[in-house]
Amino acid sequence: MALRIELDDLSRPQVHALLQEHLDDMHTLSPPEHVHALDLSRLRAPGISFWTVWDGPDLAGCGALRELTATHGEIKSMRTPQRLRRRGAGRAMLAHLIGQARGRGYERLSLETGSAGAFRPAQALYGSFGFTVCGPFADYADDPHSVFMTLALEPAGSRLRGVL
């Protein structure tokens, strides 16, 4: 069955459980003061859009896009359930978030992820899409528990302009 991505209102119990798994995991991997994952109430804040990816009836992942400025967005809460990893949901969600950012006219998309070994697969996924390591952005400070990454975006359709 094909994966499907939905704009989500954060009301379903499966989504709550996945976000709790995410927060619990982040707190086991980083000191509490260095956990930048958003809880359910903070994901409902203005300026944040949240999507889920489904494999049939199974919640296969989630991701959010936060507007930092009119031209800069941040990826938040990218998560695939531990039991459903390596099936393409993370890659599909990341491609979706990049597409959404381009559609909004963002020139840059950034993210914060952990620096521990458990975060290397996520770092590799982001790197495979062209994200590169950068310094802290927005309200973040330099932090040995964080890796900051960014991607310069071309506006949607800009590649076609050069061909025509």
N, C-alpha and C positions, 0 to 999 in steps of 0.2 A: 504494500500500500504506500502511496506517496505521502510525504510529509506535507502538512498544511500549517500555515502560520496565520494566527488570528490576533487582531487588536483585542486586548483583554482588559476587563474591568476589575480584575483582582478580587472577584467574589467567590470563586470556586474553591472547595476544600482541597482539591489536588494541587492547586496553585499555592495555597497557604502552606501545605506540607512541603512542597519543593522549596519555597522561600525559607522555611524554617530549617530544612536540611542545609541550605546554602549558608545561612547565618551560623548554625551550629558548627559546620565545617570550617568556616572562616575563623571562628573563635578557637578552634583546636589548632589552627595553623599559624596564627598571629596573635601577639599580645592584644588585649581588648582595646587599648587606646590606638591601635594601628589597624583596626578593622574598619574598612570604609564601605562595607556592604550596607544597603538600605533595607530597613524593615518595611513591613506592609504599609504602615501609615506614611512613611516618608516616600514610598513609591507612588502614593496617591497625590503627591504635591503637584501644584501647577507647574507646567514646563517639563513634565516627565510623561512619556508615552511608554506603555508596557505591552509586549507581545508574548504569546505562547506559541510553541510549536508542538504539533500533535502527530503521532503515528497511529492512525486509527483512533481508538478510544484512549490511548496512552499519552499522558503528558510527557513529551520527550525533551522539553527545555523551555527556557524563557530568556528574555533580554529586554532591556529598557534603553531609551534614548532620552537624555536630559539636555535641554538647551542651555548652554552657558552664555552665549551671546547670539546675535542674529546670524553669525557666520561660523560659530564653533559649537559643536556638540560633544557630548560625553556618553560613552557606552557604560551602562550600569547593569548589574544583576544578571550577567550572562551565566547561565547554569544549565547543565544537563544532569538528570538524576544519575547517581552512581551506577545503578543497575542497567541503564540504557545508553551508556557511553559508547563511542566508536561506531555510531550508526549514521552519522551525518547531520544530526540535529543542530549541533553547535555551529557547524559550517553553514548550514542553511540560515540559521538565525543571524549570524554575523553578516552574511551577504545581504539579508533583508535590512538590517540596521544601516549598513553602508548605503544601500539604495534609498532608504528613507532620508538619511542625512543629505545625500545628493539632491533629492527631490525638494528638500527644504532650503536648498541653496547654501548649505554649510560649506565652507572652504577648508575646514579642518575638523577631524574627528579624533578624540583622544580617549584614553582609558587609563585606569589604575588597576594593576593586578599585583599579586603577592610576589615576593622574591624567593620564597622557599622552593625546594625541589618539586613539591607537589603542584606548583603552578607552571612548571616548564611546558606541559602539553598545551596549556592555554596560551602561553607566550609564543609557542611554535605556531599555533593556529593563527594568532594575530599577525605574526611575521609572514605567514604564507599569503596573507592578503595585502602585504605591503606596509604594515605598521612598523615603525622603527622606535627604538628607545629614545626618550627625550627627558627633559627635566620636568619638575613638578609644574602643573598648570592649575588654573582657577584658584581655589582656596587650599590646595594641597601644599605641604611643606616637604622638603627633602627628608627621606625616611628610608632607613636600611631595610625595612620590611616591605617596601613597595617598589614596583617597577612601573614607570610611566611610559606609555607608548602613544604615538600619534600617526595620523595618516592625512596627508594633503589630498583634498578631493577636487576633482574636476567637476564642474557643474553637469547635471544630467544633460545628455545630448551633445556635449562639447566635442567629443571625438568625431561625431558626424560632421560638425561644421568644418573641420579640417579636411574632410574627404570630399565634400561637395564643392 
